[in-house]
Amino acid sequence: MFNFDRFARVATAAVGALVLSTLSVAAAVGPAMPAGASQPAFAQLVSQDTRAHG
């Protein structure tokens, strides 16, 4: 007999395991580095000026 409560728990556990494994692989790989760059690619998106905008 189909038990929706058990199905929901199994589905939630499967999604949680997938998210945790994806995050652990991403943490092991580290930030993306473009060829020849000395700092991570995401650091280039941050504004370096100190002026207030507005």
N, C-alpha and C positions, 0 to 999 in steps of 0.2 A: 504494500500500500504506500502511496506517495505521501510523504510528510513534508509540508512546506517549511516548517520551522527548521528541520534538519538541512533541507536544501539551502535555505538562506544562510545558515551557519557555515556550511561547506563553501558556498560561493564567496562569502565574506572572507573566510580564511584563505581561499585561493587568490583572491584579489590582493589581500594583505601580503601574502608571500611573494606575489609577483612584484608588488611595489618595493618591498624590502630588498629583494634580490636585484632589482634594477638600480636602486639607490646605492647598494653596496658595490656594484660593478662600476657605476659612475664615480663613486668616491675613490675606487682603486685606480681608475684611469687618470683622474685629475682633470684640471681645466684644459681646454683646447689651446694649443699654441700654434700660431701661424708660422710658416717657414721664415726663419731669420729674425723672429721677434724675441725680445728679451723679457717681455712681461705677458701675462695671460691676455687673451683677446678681449675678455669682458672688461678689463681695466681701461681699455681705450674708449669705452663708451661713457666713462665718468668724466664730467667736466672738471678741468684743472684750474679754472679761474676762480678767484675769490670774491668777485663782484656780486652784489645783490641784483637779482633780476626782478624788476617789477615796479 
